[in-house]
Amino acid sequence: MTATATRAKEGKGTREAVIEAATRLIHLKGYQSTTLDDVLSASGVGKGNFYHYFKSKEDLGFAILDRVIDSFITRGIEPCFADTDAPRVDQIRCFLGRVREAVEARNCVGGCLFGNLAAELADVHEGFRTRLAGLFARWNARLTRALEEAQARGELNEACRPQAVAHFLVASLEGAMLLTKLTKEIAVMDRCVEEMNHYLTLYERGR
């Protein structure tokens, strides 16, 4: 490996260490309560190295959002919709289940990073609000498309309004994650997901 390649690899490792440490802290403490010193201490990165990769704490925050949003879309949502022949309602249920599993894997700690940041920053930071609004719009659009396809394939009846149902599911998931974070009981998430699945049956043909 050349010296240039080695430096590039080390630089990527430093940047990743900062992003990963800051993501964990912000998920638990919030953006405004997480200080630069907190991030440097948790990542083991010096201030000089930090400013080599990030202009500011805000720049770091945007990098975190970009990373987490991309991961949520590519690893959280899309895998459930990869099979083009699968029933669309089953794919939506797959997604609900994946969210539930992610909450359990975190031991009901932290809640939804997107929801946390939206509650904390939407009224005070336009840059974060815009990015988060874009994420929720993409999330809603993906579920809307699946519901429209389900309706076109005859899986759902005409009473289903895809965009409204998608909004309801997104809002319900956010509320479920918040309540589970508050109670620290996965049973709360289970009941909410069960009710969302029951809600979908109201529009399914043959149910």
MOHUPE-V719908 format. One record per helix or strand of 2 or more residues. SS is the DSSP state (a for helix, b for strand). FROM is the first residue (numbers start at 1). LEN is the number of residues. Records with the same first field share a line. If there is no record, write none. Layout:
SS = FROM-LEN ; FROM-LEN
This chain:
a = 3-27 ; 36-8 ; 47-7 ; 57-25 ; 88-18 ; 113-9 ; 126-27 ; 162-22 ; 186-16
